[in-house]
């Protein structure tokens, strides 16, 4: 995944933002497993210790499902 798309996905989960169709395509290539691992690893960083894991899990799922609807990948309710 190119850095601009990684930033887009990160921002959509950990801040506020949307993911473009191009970046949804790059996320699709990585797959749900990598998406979930990225989120989990980021939450392990002390910088993000004050974030609500349930909120981040919901935003992660929303980002994945939004991309799934745009790029035709299977949505998943698990985070």
Secondary structure, 3 states (H helix, E strand, C coil): CCHHHHHHHHHHHHCCCCCCHHHHHHHHHHCHHHHHHHHHHHHHCHHHCCCCHHHHHHHHHHHHHHHHHHHCCCCCCCC
